[in-house]
Amino acid sequence: MQSKVLLKKLKQMERKANGKRRQYVFFGKPSRAELAKLPEGARVIIFVGEDEIPD
């Protein structure tokens, strides 16, 4: 549970740091709704497999 809270906080910090830049970071597979909100030509980084890392 604690790792999920930390990942959420990290996502918020990433969004704030990126500001108006066109770079986005996702942890896990993003939904179609999330991808639809991104501007055209945005750079996306997706991290998968963090659930397999033991706490």
N, C-alpha and C positions, 0 to 999 in steps of 0.2 A: 504494500500500500504506500509506504513512504517513497519508494522509487517513482511511483506514478505521480505523486505530488511534486516531486523534484523535476520530473520531465515536463509537467504542465508549467511550472515556474520557468523552466528553461525555454520553453516555446514562447512564453510571454516576453521574456528578455530578448529573444531572437527577433521577434516582431518589432519590438521597440528599437532595437539596434539597427535593424534594416531600414526602418522608416519608409521613405518613398522609393527606395531601391527596388529593383525587380528580382529579388532573390528570396526564395522561400524554403524553409526547412520543415519536413514532416517526419515524425517518428511513427513508424507503422504505415500501413496502406491508407492513403487519404481517400475519402469518399468522393463520389462524383460531384456532390454539392460543393465540397471544399475546393475542388479543382475548377469548378465553374466560376467561382468568385475571383480567381486569379486573373490579373490582366494579361492581355495577349503578349506573347514574347517573354514571359517571365521565366526565370531559371529556377528549377525545382530540384532540391536534394531530398531524397527519401531514405531514411534509415529503417531497416527492417531487422527483426531478430532480437530486439532488446528484451522480449519476453523470455527468450531462451537463456539469458544471462542470469545466473543465480544471485539472489540478494545477499 
